[in-house]
């Protein structure tokens, strides 16, 4: 397959974005990227969090730091900083022969535009059952409902339902059904 497939996942915290991304990685050989990882590496270099807090057992504090730094970068430094970092990452992956990439955390218009630059597909994930009481919604997520999307996945209580929807999504992409 020579076609580049880039999928951007849109969804609120706890919607199932990471679950969908991991499924694409495990079952279909996608490479998973996230804007959040660039921020996590900054926090690690600044020694503001440790690896465990950022990658294993996320704490309320580490989540807050990630979202706050993302907000600061966008508002006070350059709203396209993370987009340029991701563009470079995508270029690196493509130069190494990777053709299937999923970005698991599209939250802003310029991030969605990056996906479209590669004729990628934006997939919105909606959780149809209650969020855990520990879920923390951020002001960063207020833009999610305004973003364009090509496909909706409904994350229902049965994991098999979500997996079937992902397979249908891929079938549509491979067959050219989603324009």
Secondary structure, 3 states (H helix, E strand, C coil): CCCCEEEEEECCCCCCHHHHHHHHHHHHCCEEECHHHHHHHHHHHCCCCCHHHHHHCCCHHHHHHHHHHHHHHHHHHCCCHHHHHHHHHHHHHHHCCCCEEEEEEECCHHHHHHHHHCCCEEEEEEECCCCCCCCCCCHHHHHHHHCCCCEEEEECCCHHHHHHHHHHHHHHHHHCCCC
